[in-house]
Amino acid sequence: MSARVAVITGANRGIGRATARGLARAGFETVLLCRTMDRAEQTVEELAAETRLERFLPAAAELSDPAEIEAAAAGILGRFNQVHLLVNNAGIVNRRYETTAEGIEETLSVNHLAYVRLTCALLPGLLRARGTRIVNLASQAHAREFNPADFDGPSGWKGHRAYTQSKFLNLVFTFDLARRLQGSRIAVNAAHPGLVATQLLEGFVGPSPIKAPIRGLVRLIGKSTDSGARTPLRVATDPILTGITGEYFRKGDRSDPPPEARDRSIQTQVREWTAELTGLDWGEAVESARG
């Protein structure tokens, strides 16, 4: 197919849905990777009706399940020889300590490990395309140091600490991957959408009745999902940003990330620790895919 192909996770609601809508309007054949095929197909129907565009395609994977990620990626590459854009958008905030079937804390699995697994699985298609971009959704609510103990539990585990640590790992992964892909046709950047009134943000605040005023304030001052999608969409599509890689964007422009996320020694620690958890070293994956 001659059309440019985009893959976006968590596309059935919130910022992901708004971003998917914008990508289709920008001309991408947009693969909506949702938790279930039912959700993906329903979202395809709804977005097609909203936009009057037939540029949405369904795909499904439970992002805490590596086998489902591999299967979804294989299905995408079986249909499309090239993938021009990957937006790792899906994320969760848990209020209780939960683990995956692998025994890995769920926030870590969905918010960081899934970024790594899906990106590496799609690398062959991403490398075959020209002008390719990877956009990793980050957050200003990130930790400022690598502390894997933030995912330990159940005793002493805090949902907000797991979330902020996962967002720090998103930045580390972005910058290290961008460096390793220098000289290829892939740009890798991180984007913070801002304070957006989504279910995820309300989950970060928490369900306690005493926090009801805070949740009300979030709904009042939080940006709409369309506004939240503006920065990710700019990083994904703006021709002015062609060739820009290894950067962090917020409020539509480049911003300074925590310097720790650019520290080569921390990047090595995170990469090796991730490989121990998954059996997947993203540095080796890049070398293998580049041949």
PyMOL commands that set and color helices and strands:
alter all, ss='L'
color gray80, all
select helices_A, chain A and resi 14-25+37-51+66-79+106-128+148-151+159-180+199-205+209-221+225-228+230-237+239-241+259-262+264-278+282-290
alter helices_A, ss='H'
color red, helices_A
select strands_A, chain A and resi 5-9+29-34+56-60+85-88+132-137+186-192+248-250+253-255
alter strands_A, ss='S'
color yellow, strands_A
deselect
rebuild
show_as cartoon
